[in-house]
Amino acid sequence: QIHQKKLSDIEAKMKELQHLQKKFTDIKAQLELKTYDLSIFLKRAEQNEHHKLGEAVKKLEEDLAEAKSQVKEKEVVYNECVDTVSKLEKSIKDHDQSREGRLKDLEKRIKALKTQMQAASKNLKGHESEQESLRMEQEVVMKEQSSLEKQLASLRAQISTLDSGIDEQRAKV
């Protein structure tokens, strides 16, 4: 009878332990699923945001380089126009006594060049403002990238905290 009582006690403890084992197995399976889901989520978040921001920064840098190149080209055109205008004005002064027809022709050329110079100046100012706009847009994207990197670091810290909590739960079980 003592053996039977001990046997029934052991069977009762085994039933308790089987229940705990099932609980442990279920929690462990849930943990593995959640860990897998979390790793997939992190990979997607990291790839999406970094890729998009990297592409945006690259595009902005290309646009900025192109705008700088165009500004330099316009400056060259502008300087050539200024040189031509000053040469023509000097020519007018030197040949002040020459024929009326030639003088009128040179004045027309000067006006045309001044108009061209003003257009080049306007164009240059437009490119400078476009360059400034691109620079500001690049700063915004870089700030956004920094913010997203901070969010990613925060998520990693949360994951680490969750992993620690899970490890504690495992230790308890």
TAMOQUI-V55213 format. One record per residue. N is the residue number from 1. RES is the residue in one small letter. PHI is phi in degrees with one decimal (none if undefined). OMEGA is omega in degrees with one decimal (NA if undefined). D_FIRST is the distance of its C-alpha to the first C-alpha in Angstrom with 2 decimals. Layout:
{{N;RES;PHI;OMEGA;D_FIRST} {N;RES;PHI;OMEGA;D_FIRST}}
//
This chain:
{{1;q;none;177.0;0.00} {2;i;-62.9;179.2;3.84} {3;h;-63.3;179.4;5.34} {4;q;-65.0;179.6;4.98} {5;k;-65.5;178.3;6.24} {6;k;-61.9;178.8;8.65} {7;l;-62.6;179.1;9.60} {8;s;-67.2;175.6;10.47} {9;d;-62.4;-179.9;12.29} {10;i;-64.2;179.2;14.09} {11;e;-63.7;178.2;15.07} {12;a;-64.7;178.2;16.38} {13;k;-64.2;178.3;18.35} {14;m;-63.2;177.7;19.65} {15;k;-62.9;177.6;20.91} {16;e;-60.2;-178.6;22.59} {17;l;-65.2;177.4;24.12} {18;q;-63.0;177.8;25.29} {19;h;-63.1;178.1;27.02} {20;l;-65.1;178.9;28.62} {21;q;-63.9;178.0;29.59} {22;k;-62.0;177.7;31.31} {23;k;-59.8;-179.9;33.05} {24;f;-60.4;-179.9;34.15} {25;t;-62.2;178.7;35.43} {26;d;-63.1;-179.1;37.35} {27;i;-64.4;179.3;38.86} {28;k;-63.1;178.6;39.79} {29;a;-63.0;178.1;41.50} {30;q;-62.8;178.6;43.34} {31;l;-59.8;180.0;44.41} {32;e;-63.6;177.8;45.79} {33;l;-62.9;-178.8;47.66} {34;k;-64.4;178.5;49.10} {35;t;-63.1;178.4;50.11} {36;y;-63.5;178.2;51.84} {37;d;-57.6;-178.9;53.56} {38;l;-64.3;180.0;54.68} {39;s;-65.5;177.2;56.13} {40;i;-63.7;179.8;58.01} {41;f;-59.5;-179.8;59.31} {42;l;-62.9;179.6;60.49} {43;k;-61.4;-179.8;62.24} {44;r;-63.8;-178.8;63.99} {45;a;-61.6;-178.1;65.06} {46;e;-65.1;-178.1;66.32} {47;q;-66.1;-177.2;68.19} {48;n;-60.7;-173.4;69.74} {49;e;-67.9;-179.1;71.02} {50;h;-63.8;-179.0;72.07} {51;h;-63.8;-178.8;73.73} {52;k;-61.6;-179.1;75.57} {53;l;-66.5;178.2;76.68} {54;g;-61.0;177.8;77.67} {55;e;-63.7;-179.7;79.76} {56;a;-64.0;179.3;81.32} {57;v;-64.1;179.8;82.23} {58;k;-60.8;179.8;83.62} {59;k;-62.8;179.2;85.70} {60;l;-63.2;178.6;86.97} {61;e;-64.9;177.5;87.94} {62;e;-64.6;178.7;89.80} {63;d;-61.8;-179.8;91.54} {64;l;-64.8;178.8;92.44} {65;a;-62.9;178.8;93.87} {66;e;-64.7;179.2;95.85} {67;a;-63.1;178.1;97.16} {68;k;-62.4;179.4;98.24} {69;s;-62.6;179.2;100.01} {70;q;-65.6;178.3;101.81} {71;v;-62.2;179.3;102.80} {72;k;-62.5;178.5;104.34} {73;e;-61.7;-179.4;106.22} {74;k;-67.6;177.2;107.52} {75;e;-65.1;178.0;108.61} {76;v;-62.3;178.7;110.59} {77;v;-60.8;-179.7;112.25} {78;y;-61.2;-179.9;112.93} {79;n;-64.1;176.3;114.51} {80;e;-63.1;178.3;116.62} {81;c;-63.8;179.1;117.82} {82;v;-61.6;178.5;118.69} {83;d;-61.3;-179.5;120.60} {84;t;-62.3;179.3;122.45} {85;v;-62.1;-178.8;123.38} {86;s;-66.7;176.4;124.70} {87;k;-63.8;-179.6;126.71} {88;l;-66.1;178.3;128.18} {89;e;-63.7;177.2;129.07} {90;k;-65.1;179.1;130.79} {91;s;-61.5;179.0;132.63} {92;i;-63.5;179.9;133.87} {93;k;-64.0;-178.9;135.22} {94;d;-63.9;-176.0;136.90} {95;h;-108.2;-178.0;138.55} {96;d;-58.0;-177.2;139.42} {97;q;-87.3;-177.0;143.00} {98;s;-73.8;-171.4;142.17} {99;r;-61.8;-178.9;142.48} {100;e;-61.8;-177.6;141.04} {101;g;-62.8;179.8;139.29} {102;r;-65.4;179.3;137.33} {103;l;-61.9;179.6;136.31} {104;k;-63.4;178.7;135.02} {105;d;-61.7;179.3;133.09} {106;l;-65.6;178.4;131.44} {107;e;-63.6;177.0;130.56} {108;k;-62.6;179.5;128.83} {109;r;-64.0;178.7;126.84} {110;i;-63.9;179.3;125.87} {111;k;-59.8;179.7;124.68} {112;a;-62.2;179.5;122.65} {113;l;-68.3;177.1;121.12} {114;k;-63.9;177.2;120.39} {115;t;-61.6;178.3;118.66} {116;q;-63.1;179.6;116.69} {117;m;-64.8;178.4;115.91} {118;q;-64.0;178.4;114.70} {119;a;-63.8;178.3;112.50} {120;a;-64.7;178.6;111.10} {121;s;-64.4;177.6;110.54} {122;k;-61.1;179.4;108.73} {123;n;-60.6;178.6;106.66} {124;l;-62.1;178.8;105.84} {125;k;-62.9;177.9;104.73} {126;g;-61.9;178.8;102.56} {127;h;-67.4;178.1;100.87} {128;e;-65.0;179.0;100.38} {129;s;-68.8;176.3;98.68} {130;e;-64.0;177.9;96.55} {131;q;-62.5;179.2;95.60} {132;e;-64.1;178.3;94.65} {133;s;-61.3;178.3;92.62} {134;l;-64.1;179.1;90.75} {135;r;-63.7;179.7;90.15} {136;m;-65.8;178.9;88.70} {137;e;-62.7;177.5;86.54} {138;q;-63.2;178.2;85.27} {139;e;-61.6;179.5;84.36} {140;v;-61.6;-179.3;82.42} {141;v;-64.6;179.5;80.51} {142;m;-66.3;176.6;79.79} {143;k;-64.6;179.1;78.49} {144;e;-63.5;178.1;76.31} {145;q;-62.6;179.0;75.01} {146;s;-61.5;179.3;74.24} {147;s;-61.7;-179.6;72.42} {148;l;-65.9;177.1;70.35} {149;e;-66.3;176.5;69.51} {150;k;-65.1;177.7;68.34} {151;q;-61.9;179.1;66.20} {152;l;-63.4;178.0;64.75} {153;a;-63.1;178.4;63.98} {154;s;-63.9;178.0;62.34} {155;l;-62.5;178.3;60.21} {156;r;-65.3;177.7;59.20} {157;a;-63.5;178.3;58.24} {158;q;-63.6;178.2;56.16} {159;i;-63.0;179.0;54.48} {160;s;-60.8;178.1;53.76} {161;t;-63.3;178.4;52.30} {162;l;-62.9;177.9;50.16} {163;d;-61.8;178.3;49.04} {164;s;-62.9;178.1;48.11} {165;g;-60.9;179.8;46.18} {166;i;-65.8;178.2;44.38} {167;d;-61.0;177.5;43.60} {168;e;-63.9;178.5;42.20} {169;q;-63.3;177.9;40.06} {170;r;-63.6;-178.8;38.82} {171;a;-63.4;179.4;38.05} {172;k;-67.2;-177.8;36.10} {173;v;-75.2;NA;34.09}}
//
